[in-house]
Each structure stands twice: as structure tokens, then as C-alpha cells.
Amino acid sequence: MARVIYLDNSLRGKTTQAVQFGEVVFLFDEYDTRPSSFDPTFQLTLKEKLYELDFDPETDYIAVTGKYINTVLLVATVVVTFGTVSLLLFDARLQRYLETKLPFE
């Protein structure tokens, strides 16, 4: 089953539209402490969390929401580690998520 990965758990309760794409999963639960995005270990921590989740870039999505510097680092980590990433981008005008994949097909 596909999953929608959120980095920022402050978005709990705001994920109802994402469930149509798969199970909503937060990379860090509300009690996790994580390094600052400016800490060199941040990307390593992201990579470890993705491996713990058994992340599959072919079926799992990254939700592009929340603090963008963190999301950009997550997307970059996924692309460097797995070679591809499926994204859900929220279109505020349409009020729905749009799918895309990097690198573009």
C-alpha cells in the first residue's frame, strides 16, 4: 500500500486530502527530537528514518508541505539515495494535491 510521508508533524489533522493517495505517515512522531536542518547530521537522520520506514520511492509519496527548507532537504535526500521521488504538491487554488515525480518522466 502506498504511503504519504509528511516531515512536519505539526500538520497532524490537516492531511485528510492526502489519504486518497495512501496511508499518512509522519517521518518524526511528536515526541522525536531531530537535529536542526542546519545541522550536518540532519540529512543523515532523514536517510535513517526513511530506511526505518522501508521507504519505497516507486509507491510512497513525499508531501511537499510545511517548512520548505526541511522539505527541500528531504526531497534531495530521497533523490540522492533512491534516484527518484514521487511528490504530492498542494495546489491552493484547486484545494487538492497534484502528483508529480522527479526526475520528470
Secondary structure, 3 states (H helix, E strand, C coil): CCEEEECCHHHCCCCCCHHHHCEEEECCCCCCCCCCCCCCCHHHHHHHHHHHCCCCCCCCEEEECCCHHHHHHHHHHHHHHHCCEEEEEEECCCCEEEEEEECCC
